Amino acid sequence: MREELKPCPFCGGEAEDYTRQNTGATRDWCGDASHWVACTGGCGAGTRLHEELAQAITAWNRSA
């Protein structure tokens, strides 16, 4: 079961998780996929890239 995303700690907006499939040099650096969480409220808040979605969610919720 996946952890629920907390609201943005800066603007209170909703957060969304993202996954990008990596290819080429990015794949060598980040693995098969990169995961991050970002605010959809327009404030620009977000996590760094993580190898696992659960890591990105945990990082986001820790700052909230």
N, C-alpha and C positions, 0 to 999 in steps of 0.2 A: 504494500500500500504506500502510496506516495504522500509526502508531507504537503500540507496546504500552504500556499503562499500568503504571507502577511502583507498588509497594505504598505505602500511606500512610506518610509520613515521621514521623508522630506516634505511631500505634498499630500499624503494620504490617498493618492491614486492607486488604482489596481495594478498589480504586477502580472507579468506574463513570462513564461519560460520559452526559450528558443533553442533550437538545435540546428547546427549546420554540418552537413556532411563534408568532410575535408578531402581534398585531392592534392596530388603533387607535393610540393615542398611543405605546404601547410599540414598535410597528412603526416609527413615525417616529424614535424615539430609538435603537433597536437594530438596525433592518433587519428582514428577513423572519424571521430565527430567532436565538435566543440559545443558546449552547453553554457548558457548564461541566462540570467533573469534581468529584466528591465522594467521600469515603470512605464505604463501606458498613459500616464497623466501629463506628459509633456515636460517634466522637469529634467529629464536626462539621466536620472539615477539608474545604475545597473551594476552588476557584478563583473568581475573579470571572467575570462574563459576558463572553463573547467572540463576535465576529461569525462566526468560523470554528471548526469543531470541532478542526482541527489546532492552532490557537492555544491552545485550552484544554488540549489534551493536552500540548503543549510546556511550558506554564506549570506544569502539575501535575508533570511529570517533572523539571523543573528544580528544584523544591522537594524532591523525593524524594531 
